[in-house]
């Protein structure tokens, strides 16, 4: 009987496992991949606040970002820049392994190549049924925490609903000598509803990728072909990773003896698809709720509902603002994107926002509100919204 069985050995799952183990709880993590980080495909770009929260070590840092170029469809760009470090680009697979290793040192047991097939409620526990090592295994747990990422049917099978709005992404590691800062491209013909990027990853290597609505494969092929034609990269890579990210939240993230956290719960910024920092903030609230429930031996839905109340209080309004901004942006054509870009540039709106104390790599709602204070942008967006 484990105090907690955690499904998913990503950053969020291993972080929760490590915290609970440090508190003296028995924890087992189930992961369908053969090792932690085996399917990590995001850029690994995180804010200073997130870096300090994780304390991953300098050896995982591939690049320190002070600035970024944001390109319009026509090729114009705005540079957003500050003197201090705004973000770190990390080796994401190594980061997953790093946090899992920490958890193992504190007594967490990991079962890799293990797929959960079902969860059955018993009187005093949950039975987690899984396929492992060519056979079936059953684990008893007082509490199950689903940190299994987005795209599994587990939340729906537990009666917690499902997330219907999501984006799909693609990314590849390419040779691109001389790239000195992050580049972001707004082009509805390359990344409809979102954007594409080039992110330095050290030693003349760059992470090239995009998010979009629909199948990302043809858009990624087009994007990489364009980079080759422009001489930005020598040849299109043979290996491309694909994945999906949620844009809305799971209707319910708790039940009797169950909590859902991270991408599986929709704790992801709809503006960028980034989920590491928000997932970690919610992981902290999940640990707090789990600790209180385990100590009181009250793992009822009523008790665990405090977790959802707390993370909704922290993030729900922020995610709603971000989602509104995304929904507006995804309707724009390239001509309209160019128009908004020109308004921002000609009125120096980006410079005003950069000088604001509210500017944040993670909290985009504040930036959106600051931008909307400008009458020129308000007028422009009203016309586009008609």
MARGUNU-603405 format. One line per field, with one value per residue: residue in three letters; x, y, z of N, C-alpha, C in turn. Coordinates in steps of 0.02 Angstrom, whole numbers, always signed. Example, Ala and Ser with C-alpha at 12.3 -4.5 7.8 and 13.67 -1.06 7.14 Angstrom:
2
aa <- c(Ala	Ser);
n_X <- c(+660	+642);
n_Y <- c(-284	-112);
n_Z <- c(+390	+354);
ca_X <- c(+615	+684);
ca_Y <- c(-225	-53);
ca_Z <- c(+390	+357);
c_X <- c(+660	+645);
c_Y <- c(-165	+2);
c_Z <- c(+390	+394);
This chain:
386
aa <- c(Unk	Unk	Unk	Unk	Unk	Unk	Unk	Unk	Unk	Unk	Unk	Unk	Unk	Unk	Unk	Unk	Unk	Unk	Unk	Unk	Unk	Unk	Unk	Unk	Unk	Unk	Unk	Unk	Unk	Unk	Unk	Unk	Unk	Unk	Unk	Unk	Unk	Unk	Unk	Unk	Unk	Unk	Unk	Unk	Unk	Unk	Unk	Unk	Unk	Unk	Unk	Unk	Unk	Unk	Unk	Unk	Unk	Unk	Unk	Unk	Unk	Unk	Unk	Unk	Unk	Unk	Unk	Unk	Unk	Unk	Unk	Unk	Unk	Unk	Unk	Unk	Unk	Unk	Unk	Unk	Unk	Unk	Unk	Unk	Unk	Unk	Unk	Unk	Unk	Unk	Unk	Unk	Unk	Unk	Unk	Unk	Unk	Unk	Unk	Unk	Unk	Unk	Unk	Unk	Unk	Unk	Unk	Unk	Unk	Unk	Unk	Unk	Unk	Unk	Unk	Unk	Unk	Unk	Unk	Unk	Unk	Unk	Unk	Unk	Unk	Unk	Unk	Unk	Unk	Unk	Unk	Unk	Unk	Unk	Unk	Unk	Unk	Unk	Unk	Unk	Unk	Unk	Unk	Unk	Unk	Unk	Unk	Unk	Unk	Unk	Unk	Unk	Unk	Unk	Unk	Unk	Unk	Unk	Unk	Unk	Unk	Unk	Unk	Unk	Unk	Unk	Unk	Unk	Unk	Unk	Unk	Unk	Unk	Unk	Unk	Unk	Unk	Unk	Unk	Unk	Unk	Unk	Unk	Unk	Unk	Unk	Unk	Unk	Unk	Unk	Unk	Unk	Unk	Unk	Unk	Unk	Unk	Unk	Unk	Unk	Unk	Unk	Unk	Unk	Unk	Unk	Unk	Unk	Unk	Unk	Unk	Unk	Unk	Unk	Unk	Unk	Unk	Unk	Unk	Unk	Unk	Unk	Unk	Unk	Unk	Unk	Unk	Unk	Unk	Unk	Unk	Unk	Unk	Unk	Unk	Unk	Unk	Unk	Unk	Unk	Unk	Unk	Unk	Unk	Unk	Unk	Unk	Unk	Unk	Unk	Unk	Unk	Unk	Unk	Unk	Unk	Unk	Unk	Unk	Unk	Unk	Unk	Unk	Unk	Unk	Unk	Unk	Unk	Unk	Unk	Unk	Unk	Unk	Unk	Unk	Unk	Unk	Unk	Unk	Unk	Unk	Unk	Unk	Unk	Unk	Unk	Unk	Unk	Unk	Unk	Unk	Unk	Unk	Unk	Unk	Unk	Unk	Unk	Unk	Unk	Unk	Unk	Unk	Unk	Unk	Unk	Unk	Unk	Unk	Unk	Unk	Unk	Unk	Unk	Unk	Unk	Unk	Unk	Unk	Unk	Unk	Unk	Unk	Unk	Unk	Unk	Unk	Unk	Unk	Unk	Unk	Unk	Unk	Unk	Unk	Unk	Unk	Unk	Unk	Unk	Unk	Unk	Unk	Unk	Unk	Unk	Unk	Unk	Unk	Unk	Unk	Unk	Unk	Unk	Unk	Unk	Unk	Unk	Unk	Unk	Unk	Unk	Unk	Unk	Unk	Unk	Unk	Unk	Unk	Unk	Unk	Unk	Unk	Unk	Unk	Unk	Unk	Unk	Unk	Unk	Unk	Unk	Unk	Unk	Unk	Unk);
n_X <- c(+42	+41	+63	+44	+16	+84	+47	+142	+299	+347	+402	+312	+250	+361	+411	+308	+311	+439	+428	+326	+388	+496	+427	+402	+314	+261	+292	+254	+297	+226	+269	+246	+345	+515	+608	+629	+593	+598	+506	+498	+465	+459	+517	+590	+607	+610	+558	+651	+597	+539	+653	+723	+635	+642	+779	+880	+1016	+1165	+1221	+1124	+1082	+1060	+1054	+1048	+925	+909	+840	+723	+672	+528	+437	+342	+219	+271	+405	+458	+523	+509	+611	+617	+687	+787	+901	+934	+931	+799	+746	+782	+849	+831	+898	+778	+740	+845	+817	+696	+746	+835	+754	+680	+783	+819	+703	+706	+818	+764	+685	+578	+493	+511	+423	+455	+411	+278	+108	-44	-196	-318	-414	-474	-595	-585	-640	-555	-451	-369	-356	-232	-220	-106	+2	+154	+322	+292	+185	+40	+8	-41	-66	-89	-156	-171	-196	-209	-122	-140	-29	-8	+10	-55	-184	-215	-342	-374	-423	-556	-606	-613	-719	-704	-719	-667	-540	-572	-522	-372	-199	-79	+92	+259	+431	+608	+783	+907	+1048	+1111	+1210	+1268	+1150	+1091	+990	+821	+699	+539	+402	+263	+147	+13	+5	+103	+100	-44	-151	-58	+116	+285	+454	+630	+749	+894	+1005	+1131	+1303	+1294	+1175	+998	+830	+698	+532	+350	+181	+12	-157	-235	-162	+8	+112	+120	+136	+253	+344	+340	+387	+519	+573	+570	+663	+779	+786	+809	+934	+953	+962	+1055	+1005	+850	+797	+806	+734	+587	+492	+328	+181	+42	-45	-148	-278	-381	-459	-473	-633	-653	-541	-520	-571	-640	-501	-419	-322	-289	-159	-53	-19	-119	-225	-248	-172	-100	-25	-128	-82	+50	+68	+149	+184	+260	+293	+166	+114	+201	+173	+43	+70	+131	+20	-54	+26	+15	-123	-128	-44	-113	-231	-186	-128	-238	-311	-419	-474	-573	-684	-736	-639	-524	-565	-522	-400	-430	-503	-403	-307	-384	-412	-287	-252	-361	-426	-318	-289	-409	-406	-293	-338	-443	-369	-295	-397	-444	-331	-310	-403	-358	-301	-150	-136	-208	-137	-17	-61	-95	+32	+100	+33	+69	+207	+221	+168	+247	+209	+256	+375	+330	+264	+371	+439	+359	+324	+245	+274	+299	+371	+293	+162	+43	-77	-69	+13	-69	-176	-107	-70	-195	-233	-195	-258	-247	-222	-336	-434	-394	-409	-545	-597	-550	-619	-747);
n_Y <- c(-59	+101	+272	+367	+350	+403	+452	+467	+528	+655	+827	+886	+774	+706	+807	+823	+694	+693	+795	+743	+626	+677	+721	+608	+514	+364	+332	+296	+305	+292	+265	+269	+273	+214	+280	+428	+582	+534	+565	+701	+850	+988	+1161	+1188	+1311	+1422	+1537	+1651	+1643	+1517	+1440	+1463	+1404	+1270	+1243	+1177	+1164	+1226	+1154	+1106	+1211	+1276	+1396	+1571	+1689	+1855	+1933	+1944	+1922	+1970	+1927	+1993	+1939	+1991	+2001	+2104	+2156	+2163	+2201	+2135	+2172	+2161	+2207	+2113	+1933	+1851	+1727	+1551	+1426	+1258	+1090	+990	+846	+802	+878	+822	+697	+735	+785	+671	+588	+653	+629	+490	+475	+514	+411	+378	+261	+206	+146	+107	+96	+63	+51	+122	+42	+48	+110	+60	+83	+46	+6	+66	+113	+139	+37	+22	-28	-98	-122	-203	-246	-348	-411	-407	-294	-243	-105	-45	+103	+242	+365	+434	+523	+603	+645	+639	+704	+782	+714	+583	+461	+449	+549	+567	+437	+428	+504	+641	+727	+805	+888	+992	+1087	+1112	+1126	+1078	+1029	+1039	+998	+1013	+977	+1075	+1122	+1282	+1400	+1541	+1601	+1716	+1752	+1722	+1689	+1730	+1693	+1762	+1699	+1657	+1566	+1476	+1438	+1420	+1509	+1515	+1520	+1510	+1459	+1493	+1436	+1459	+1327	+1300	+1271	+1300	+1240	+1232	+1244	+1216	+1250	+1239	+1288	+1247	+1245	+1098	+969	+963	+921	+949	+1088	+1102	+1043	+1136	+1250	+1212	+1189	+1318	+1379	+1315	+1359	+1495	+1491	+1479	+1359	+1209	+1087	+998	+920	+744	+690	+729	+787	+767	+834	+872	+1009	+1069	+1193	+1237	+1213	+1065	+1006	+958	+926	+837	+699	+568	+515	+552	+662	+779	+849	+976	+968	+878	+927	+1044	+1154	+1261	+1391	+1471	+1562	+1534	+1399	+1351	+1256	+1223	+1308	+1350	+1224	+1180	+1271	+1233	+1104	+1121	+1162	+1047	+955	+1010	+992	+853	+813	+861	+786	+653	+649	+672	+566	+580	+567	+607	+666	+789	+839	+845	+935	+1059	+1078	+1105	+1223	+1308	+1311	+1362	+1487	+1544	+1536	+1533	+1652	+1713	+1617	+1624	+1754	+1743	+1645	+1709	+1805	+1722	+1661	+1771	+1807	+1693	+1704	+1795	+1851	+1850	+1979	+2054	+2027	+2089	+2221	+2246	+2229	+2337	+2444	+2428	+2445	+2576	+2659	+2634	+2541	+2420	+2457	+2534	+2437	+2353	+2433	+2431	+2387	+2277	+2185	+2018	+1858	+1747	+1782	+1828	+1894	+2018	+2088	+2090	+2168	+2290	+2321	+2339	+2460	+2558	+2673	+2674	+2542	+2482	+2537	+2484	+2345	+2336	+2363	+2253	+2153	+2161);
n_Z <- c(+0	-53	-2	-100	-273	-420	-581	-717	-759	-786	-769	-676	-612	-554	-473	-378	-323	-265	-168	-83	-41	+31	+139	+205	+153	+70	-98	-267	-437	-595	-761	-934	-1032	-1068	-989	-887	-967	-1096	-1195	-1195	-1274	-1280	-1291	-1179	-1122	-991	-862	-754	-625	-626	-648	-528	-440	-476	-468	-554	-585	-661	-763	-847	-922	-1080	-1145	-1111	-1108	-1150	-1235	-1375	-1543	-1627	-1763	-1898	-2024	-2145	-2125	-2050	-1891	-1711	-1574	-1416	-1266	-1118	-987	-887	-864	-943	-970	-966	-1070	-1064	-1064	-1099	-1092	-1007	-895	-848	-812	-713	-608	-579	-535	-417	-343	-331	-249	-131	-97	-181	-281	-447	-586	-741	-918	-902	-916	-872	-855	-793	-652	-500	-377	-208	-40	+57	-19	-179	-322	-437	-596	-707	-850	-852	-881	-973	-917	-807	-673	-509	-406	-243	-175	-67	-119	-282	-402	-550	-665	-798	-917	-1069	-1171	-1141	-1100	-970	-870	-918	-908	-773	-741	-742	-845	-1002	-1101	-1234	-1323	-1403	-1454	-1578	-1592	-1662	-1665	-1694	-1683	-1750	-1855	-1843	-1861	-1769	-1717	-1604	-1520	-1462	-1586	-1646	-1748	-1825	-1925	-2013	-2114	-2093	-1959	-1911	-1806	-1706	-1683	-1748	-1707	-1672	-1565	-1476	-1432	-1389	-1440	-1581	-1611	-1633	-1580	-1680	-1711	-1703	-1659	-1692	-1756	-1800	-1906	-1879	-1961	-2108	-2101	-2027	-2114	-2218	-2151	-2113	-2240	-2291	-2207	-2248	-2382	-2361	-2311	-2175	-2109	-2145	-2192	-2190	-2039	-1996	-1894	-1811	-1677	-1612	-1532	-1419	-1343	-1211	-1219	-1145	-983	-880	-836	-704	-572	-470	-365	-263	-177	-283	-384	-516	-612	-690	-868	-896	-826	-889	-854	-922	-1020	-1132	-1225	-1264	-1251	-1153	-1008	-897	-785	-730	-707	-607	-504	-474	-439	-316	-240	-251	-181	-53	-27	-37	+68	+183	+171	+178	+307	+388	+357	+274	+125	+42	-88	-52	+36	-48	-140	-107	-166	-303	-285	-237	-342	-445	-393	-401	-539	-631	-681	-746	-846	-916	-971	-1052	-1138	-1203	-1273	-1357	-1432	-1503	-1578	-1658	-1757	-1846	-2005	-2108	-2159	-2067	-1950	-1983	-1987	-1851	-1796	-1855	-1795	-1661	-1672	-1728	-1630	-1524	-1428	-1381	-1320	-1213	-1139	-1106	-1016	-908	-738	-724	-821	-870	-894	-876	-831	-927	-933	-870	-959	-1071	-1025	-1004	-1135	-1192	-1142	-1227	-1338	-1477	-1509	-1457	-1540	-1664	-1641	-1616	-1743	-1812	-1748	-1791);
ca_X <- c(+0	+77	+24	+25	+40	+83	+49	+179	+364	+369	+425	+261	+242	+420	+415	+261	+337	+496	+404	+290	+437	+533	+383	+397	+262	+282	+269	+275	+282	+218	+284	+241	+408	+567	+644	+605	+616	+605	+462	+494	+477	+450	+579	+628	+621	+575	+575	+696	+560	+533	+720	+738	+591	+667	+851	+903	+1088	+1187	+1243	+1067	+1066	+1086	+1056	+1018	+891	+898	+800	+692	+646	+461	+430	+276	+218	+310	+476	+477	+527	+518	+654	+601	+752	+801	+970	+942	+908	+726	+727	+834	+832	+859	+894	+717	+743	+890	+782	+651	+787	+865	+704	+665	+839	+812	+649	+730	+864	+724	+647	+523	+502	+488	+410	+453	+378	+217	+48	-103	-255	-379	-411	-534	-604	-600	-667	-504	-395	-379	-313	-208	-205	-58	+43	+225	+367	+261	+129	-4	+23	-90	-37	-138	-136	-219	-209	-181	-114	-131	+14	+7	+13	-117	-196	-237	-414	-382	-471	-624	-626	-625	-778	-684	-729	-610	-522	-589	-483	-300	-156	-28	+156	+314	+496	+667	+847	+939	+1109	+1098	+1265	+1264	+1089	+1110	+932	+759	+660	+470	+373	+190	+129	-45	+13	+152	+77	-110	-175	-3	+179	+342	+511	+699	+774	+963	+1013	+1202	+1348	+1266	+1114	+938	+765	+652	+467	+289	+117	-40	-219	-234	-104	+68	+163	+132	+160	+323	+382	+343	+429	+588	+594	+582	+726	+832	+790	+837	+1002	+956	+986	+1084	+963	+795	+815	+772	+691	+543	+447	+261	+143	-16	-50	-217	-289	-433	-447	-514	-691	-645	-473	-518	-624	-619	-434	-388	-311	-258	-116	-11	-51	-180	-277	-254	-138	-54	-39	-154	-47	+113	+71	+197	+149	+305	+288	+99	+109	+238	+135	-14	+98	+139	-46	-73	+64	-14	-187	-114	-15	-167	-279	-154	-118	-303	-343	-481	-458	-637	-691	-746	-574	-478	-591	-484	-347	-456	-520	-342	-273	-428	-402	-222	-241	-419	-436	-261	-298	-466	-383	-247	-378	-478	-320	-279	-455	-445	-273	-314	-449	-329	-263	-84	-144	-230	-80	+29	-90	-85	+104	+118	+5	+111	+273	+218	+151	+294	+172	+300	+424	+294	+251	+434	+459	+311	+343	+201	+296	+317	+378	+242	+95	+28	-137	-48	+38	-127	-211	-67	-75	-262	-242	-177	-317	-234	-230	-407	-470	-375	-438	-618	-611	-537	-668	-814);
ca_Y <- c(+0	+165	+331	+399	+327	+459	+428	+515	+547	+720	+873	+895	+713	+692	+860	+805	+634	+712	+833	+698	+580	+716	+728	+543	+472	+313	+355	+259	+340	+248	+301	+223	+273	+174	+321	+496	+626	+500	+595	+773	+881	+1060	+1198	+1191	+1381	+1439	+1602	+1651	+1620	+1445	+1412	+1465	+1355	+1202	+1237	+1118	+1161	+1263	+1109	+1093	+1272	+1278	+1465	+1622	+1736	+1924	+1968	+1903	+1957	+1947	+1944	+1996	+1898	+2020	+1997	+2156	+2128	+2203	+2167	+2146	+2161	+2189	+2196	+2052	+1871	+1843	+1657	+1501	+1368	+1199	+1025	+966	+776	+798	+908	+770	+645	+766	+788	+601	+563	+681	+594	+422	+481	+523	+350	+366	+204	+218	+89	+130	+51	+41	+86	+113	+20	+64	+125	+33	+109	+0	+41	+106	+127	+131	-13	+45	-86	-76	-171	-190	-303	-401	-440	-360	-281	-203	-68	-14	+171	+284	+424	+432	+589	+596	+696	+598	+743	+790	+668	+518	+456	+435	+593	+553	+373	+438	+546	+710	+766	+806	+952	+988	+1134	+1100	+1141	+1027	+1059	+1000	+1029	+975	+1007	+1088	+1162	+1351	+1438	+1614	+1628	+1744	+1765	+1688	+1720	+1707	+1712	+1762	+1688	+1613	+1514	+1428	+1414	+1450	+1517	+1519	+1549	+1465	+1486	+1468	+1446	+1433	+1270	+1290	+1239	+1310	+1200	+1272	+1210	+1246	+1218	+1279	+1266	+1263	+1207	+1049	+926	+1006	+892	+988	+1156	+1095	+1031	+1200	+1294	+1191	+1201	+1390	+1394	+1290	+1404	+1559	+1480	+1480	+1292	+1176	+1033	+982	+863	+680	+673	+782	+763	+797	+830	+915	+1046	+1092	+1266	+1250	+1174	+1007	+1028	+940	+899	+798	+653	+530	+487	+567	+731	+785	+909	+987	+971	+837	+970	+1105	+1209	+1281	+1457	+1467	+1609	+1506	+1326	+1334	+1229	+1202	+1349	+1345	+1156	+1176	+1308	+1191	+1046	+1140	+1160	+976	+926	+1034	+958	+782	+807	+870	+730	+592	+653	+668	+506	+600	+576	+613	+717	+853	+862	+859	+991	+1118	+1085	+1141	+1292	+1347	+1325	+1406	+1554	+1567	+1537	+1530	+1716	+1722	+1573	+1649	+1811	+1716	+1607	+1759	+1834	+1672	+1653	+1829	+1804	+1638	+1722	+1846	+1835	+1882	+2051	+2083	+2022	+2142	+2285	+2252	+2237	+2406	+2489	+2421	+2474	+2648	+2694	+2615	+2507	+2367	+2489	+2553	+2376	+2329	+2475	+2423	+2339	+2219	+2139	+1953	+1804	+1696	+1807	+1866	+1933	+2086	+2118	+2101	+2227	+2350	+2335	+2363	+2529	+2604	+2686	+2656	+2469	+2468	+2555	+2436	+2279	+2341	+2357	+2184	+2110	+2170);
ca_Z <- c(+0	-57	+14	-163	-338	-467	-650	-758	-732	-812	-718	-624	-575	-513	-422	-325	-291	-224	-110	-37	-11	+81	+198	+237	+124	+22	-163	-327	-499	-653	-823	-991	-1070	-1035	-941	-881	-1019	-1160	-1245	-1184	-1339	-1279	-1300	-1116	-1104	-929	-833	-696	-567	-632	-639	-457	-407	-491	-452	-591	-594	-720	-817	-891	-959	-1148	-1170	-1069	-1153	-1129	-1286	-1427	-1602	-1646	-1834	-1930	-2084	-2199	-2108	-2002	-1824	-1651	-1526	-1346	-1234	-1053	-969	-848	-896	-942	-974	-977	-1112	-1032	-1096	-1068	-1070	-950	-838	-823	-778	-654	-554	-561	-496	-350	-308	-315	-192	-71	-84	-228	-326	-515	-630	-810	-966	-866	-941	-829	-893	-757	-580	-469	-309	-154	+18	+91	-63	-251	-355	-501	-638	-756	-886	-836	-889	-1011	-881	-773	-603	-473	-349	-198	-157	-32	-161	-349	-433	-622	-695	-856	-978	-1106	-1227	-1118	-1086	-899	-835	-940	-880	-701	-734	-730	-906	-1047	-1132	-1306	-1364	-1395	-1511	-1591	-1605	-1690	-1651	-1715	-1668	-1814	-1855	-1862	-1831	-1762	-1689	-1540	-1478	-1481	-1640	-1648	-1812	-1830	-1994	-2013	-2165	-2067	-1893	-1902	-1737	-1658	-1707	-1752	-1668	-1671	-1497	-1469	-1386	-1376	-1490	-1648	-1619	-1623	-1580	-1728	-1701	-1711	-1635	-1740	-1752	-1854	-1913	-1886	-2005	-2169	-2084	-2007	-2176	-2252	-2111	-2119	-2310	-2297	-2172	-2292	-2439	-2338	-2287	-2103	-2090	-2203	-2216	-2145	-1996	-2008	-1837	-1786	-1624	-1614	-1470	-1413	-1280	-1199	-1219	-1095	-922	-866	-795	-633	-562	-408	-349	-205	-180	-348	-407	-582	-611	-749	-933	-894	-797	-929	-820	-976	-1047	-1200	-1270	-1289	-1244	-1100	-950	-844	-724	-701	-682	-543	-453	-455	-405	-246	-208	-249	-126	+9	-18	-25	+135	+232	+165	+202	+379	+421	+330	+241	+54	+9	-139	-18	+62	-103	-181	-89	-216	-361	-265	-231	-406	-483	-366	-425	-611	-677	-715	-791	-904	-955	-1011	-1103	-1187	-1244	-1319	-1408	-1477	-1548	-1623	-1706	-1811	-1889	-2065	-2108	-2170	-2004	-1904	-2004	-1966	-1778	-1787	-1874	-1744	-1602	-1686	-1741	-1569	-1472	-1374	-1353	-1276	-1152	-1101	-1080	-960	-855	-686	-729	-873	-843	-942	-864	-819	-987	-924	-854	-1021	-1114	-998	-1017	-1206	-1208	-1119	-1281	-1379	-1546	-1515	-1445	-1602	-1715	-1625	-1625	-1815	-1832	-1716	-1821);
c_X <- c(+44	+31	+0	+56	+31	+91	+82	+242	+392	+390	+376	+254	+300	+429	+369	+286	+394	+474	+369	+339	+478	+493	+372	+345	+293	+250	+296	+252	+280	+227	+284	+304	+461	+610	+613	+634	+619	+562	+453	+512	+466	+518	+622	+644	+578	+599	+625	+661	+553	+600	+738	+696	+618	+738	+882	+978	+1108	+1206	+1187	+1050	+1100	+1093	+1022	+990	+880	+848	+768	+671	+578	+447	+357	+277	+262	+386	+501	+484	+532	+565	+630	+662	+755	+871	+980	+914	+833	+705	+789	+807	+869	+855	+835	+718	+788	+858	+734	+690	+816	+816	+685	+721	+837	+760	+670	+776	+826	+675	+588	+540	+473	+478	+403	+424	+315	+158	-11	-163	-321	-366	-478	-538	-623	-624	-617	-445	-417	-332	-297	-186	-161	-24	+116	+265	+336	+202	+87	+17	-31	-56	-94	-112	-192	-241	-176	-180	-97	-92	+38	+11	-53	-123	-216	-312	-427	-430	-544	-650	-641	-685	-763	-693	-668	-600	-532	-547	-409	-264	-107	+37	+206	+379	+553	+729	+886	+1005	+1094	+1151	+1248	+1200	+1102	+1051	+872	+725	+591	+437	+297	+172	+74	-39	+63	+128	+9	-134	-121	+58	+230	+401	+577	+727	+844	+967	+1086	+1239	+1319	+1206	+1054	+877	+718	+585	+409	+232	+65	-104	-222	-170	-41	+118	+173	+158	+234	+367	+392	+390	+502	+615	+610	+648	+786	+842	+821	+909	+1009	+981	+1010	+1038	+908	+813	+776	+721	+653	+498	+381	+226	+84	-17	-122	-221	-344	-422	-494	-572	-683	-578	-466	-578	-603	-551	-397	-379	-276	-220	-76	-50	-116	-239	-289	-222	-81	-74	-65	-118	+15	+115	+120	+161	+194	+293	+220	+88	+143	+202	+76	+10	+109	+74	-71	-38	+33	-80	-176	-89	-70	-215	-249	-146	-184	-340	-413	-464	-521	-635	-698	-680	-528	-502	-554	-427	-372	-474	-458	-310	-318	-419	-337	-221	-302	-430	-380	-270	-357	-447	-338	-287	-417	-429	-302	-336	-461	-390	-282	-362	-417	-294	-194	-89	-164	-175	-30	+4	-80	-11	+125	+92	+49	+178	+270	+202	+196	+262	+216	+351	+392	+282	+315	+457	+413	+336	+301	+223	+320	+321	+320	+171	+75	-34	-121	-25	-20	-166	-173	-72	-142	-277	-229	-236	-307	-243	-303	-447	-457	-409	-513	-636	-603	-589	-737	-827);
c_Y <- c(+62	+221	+365	+362	+384	+432	+482	+538	+609	+764	+878	+832	+698	+745	+843	+744	+651	+748	+788	+650	+615	+723	+660	+496	+421	+328	+310	+298	+290	+289	+252	+220	+234	+213	+391	+538	+596	+534	+670	+809	+957	+1095	+1199	+1262	+1399	+1506	+1595	+1624	+1544	+1410	+1410	+1415	+1284	+1190	+1177	+1110	+1193	+1217	+1093	+1154	+1270	+1350	+1510	+1677	+1803	+1959	+1917	+1949	+1927	+1972	+1946	+1952	+1924	+2018	+2055	+2124	+2182	+2165	+2186	+2126	+2195	+2169	+2129	+1992	+1864	+1770	+1614	+1447	+1309	+1138	+989	+892	+767	+827	+857	+717	+671	+765	+717	+572	+589	+643	+524	+424	+489	+465	+337	+306	+221	+151	+116	+77	+21	+83	+70	+96	+36	+78	+104	+57	+52	+41	+89	+124	+128	+76	+12	-16	-62	-136	-153	-254	-361	-434	-386	-353	-237	-170	-39	+54	+204	+343	+414	+503	+579	+656	+668	+637	+745	+736	+598	+520	+448	+482	+579	+488	+377	+483	+619	+755	+762	+876	+946	+1033	+1124	+1120	+1083	+1060	+1011	+1037	+983	+1013	+1013	+1125	+1232	+1396	+1513	+1642	+1651	+1759	+1726	+1726	+1688	+1736	+1706	+1757	+1635	+1558	+1461	+1397	+1444	+1449	+1526	+1551	+1494	+1497	+1455	+1486	+1418	+1379	+1253	+1256	+1241	+1265	+1243	+1227	+1248	+1212	+1265	+1247	+1286	+1226	+1161	+1008	+968	+982	+933	+1058	+1154	+1083	+1097	+1248	+1276	+1201	+1274	+1410	+1372	+1338	+1471	+1552	+1482	+1412	+1257	+1124	+1020	+921	+801	+665	+734	+753	+802	+788	+877	+949	+1071	+1168	+1285	+1203	+1115	+1028	+1015	+906	+861	+751	+617	+498	+503	+642	+728	+851	+915	+990	+932	+877	+1033	+1165	+1235	+1349	+1451	+1513	+1577	+1430	+1304	+1311	+1213	+1242	+1343	+1274	+1148	+1213	+1266	+1127	+1061	+1138	+1088	+941	+946	+998	+884	+770	+811	+811	+665	+593	+645	+604	+521	+616	+579	+668	+786	+882	+885	+916	+1056	+1131	+1124	+1213	+1336	+1361	+1368	+1479	+1585	+1580	+1546	+1595	+1729	+1680	+1596	+1708	+1788	+1681	+1655	+1788	+1785	+1664	+1711	+1823	+1750	+1652	+1768	+1817	+1867	+1957	+2086	+2081	+2078	+2211	+2296	+2264	+2309	+2456	+2488	+2455	+2550	+2689	+2674	+2578	+2454	+2397	+2510	+2492	+2350	+2369	+2468	+2373	+2276	+2167	+2074	+1901	+1755	+1723	+1855	+1909	+2006	+2123	+2135	+2162	+2291	+2370	+2365	+2433	+2580	+2612	+2664	+2581	+2450	+2480	+2504	+2369	+2280	+2333	+2285	+2136	+2114	+2115);
c_Z <- c(+0	-31	-50	-222	-386	-537	-693	-725	-765	-754	-660	-581	-529	-459	-363	-287	-244	-161	-60	-3	+43	+146	+233	+209	+75	-46	-218	-388	-556	-716	-881	-1033	-1033	-986	-939	-938	-1088	-1214	-1233	-1249	-1339	-1285	-1237	-1096	-1044	-903	-776	-634	-568	-621	-565	-418	-415	-466	-488	-598	-660	-778	-866	-934	-1028	-1173	-1119	-1114	-1120	-1175	-1334	-1484	-1619	-1716	-1855	-1993	-2141	-2185	-2065	-1933	-1771	-1605	-1455	-1305	-1166	-1032	-932	-886	-888	-941	-984	-1024	-1083	-1077	-1064	-1049	-1008	-887	-807	-784	-713	-596	-532	-518	-424	-309	-288	-254	-126	-60	-130	-273	-395	-551	-700	-856	-936	-888	-896	-872	-858	-683	-550	-396	-262	-94	+49	+46	-136	-275	-425	-542	-696	-790	-876	-846	-926	-977	-849	-700	-573	-413	-308	-176	-117	-75	-228	-376	-506	-648	-762	-921	-1014	-1160	-1206	-1103	-1011	-864	-854	-910	-806	-688	-722	-791	-951	-1075	-1207	-1350	-1351	-1460	-1519	-1612	-1635	-1675	-1673	-1694	-1733	-1804	-1881	-1831	-1825	-1734	-1617	-1494	-1504	-1537	-1642	-1710	-1810	-1904	-1996	-2066	-2144	-2003	-1879	-1830	-1686	-1690	-1714	-1718	-1688	-1602	-1491	-1416	-1374	-1433	-1560	-1663	-1599	-1623	-1625	-1721	-1712	-1673	-1686	-1722	-1812	-1854	-1924	-1938	-2069	-2156	-2064	-2068	-2214	-2217	-2119	-2190	-2321	-2263	-2214	-2351	-2421	-2313	-2212	-2075	-2153	-2234	-2165	-2103	-2012	-1954	-1812	-1733	-1627	-1547	-1471	-1346	-1272	-1198	-1170	-1036	-917	-820	-721	-623	-496	-404	-285	-218	-245	-357	-475	-584	-675	-814	-934	-867	-838	-897	-864	-1003	-1119	-1250	-1301	-1287	-1190	-1037	-891	-779	-691	-673	-615	-487	-428	-421	-331	-208	-202	-191	-59	+24	-2	+46	+188	+231	+193	+278	+417	+403	+303	+168	+12	-44	-107	+6	+5	-147	-165	-139	-276	-343	-263	-299	-451	-459	-393	-500	-656	-715	-766	-854	-947	-999	-1068	-1158	-1233	-1295	-1375	-1457	-1526	-1600	-1676	-1764	-1862	-1951	-2061	-2118	-2105	-1952	-1919	-1981	-1892	-1762	-1801	-1822	-1682	-1612	-1691	-1678	-1510	-1414	-1341	-1304	-1210	-1108	-1069	-1019	-900	-802	-687	-780	-842	-898	-936	-861	-876	-980	-909	-917	-1067	-1091	-1012	-1090	-1224	-1182	-1174	-1329	-1451	-1557	-1504	-1509	-1657	-1703	-1632	-1698	-1837	-1805	-1747	-1873);
